[in-house]
């Protein structure tokens, strides 16, 4: 439990996925 968990729950899944894509660019 911590601020990280609250941040994850408050953020929509679609928004989170888009952010992850920035860090992990899909290659073919």
Protein Blocks (a to p, Z undefined) as FASTA:
>chain_A
ZZklmmmmmpcfklmmmmmmmmmcceZZ
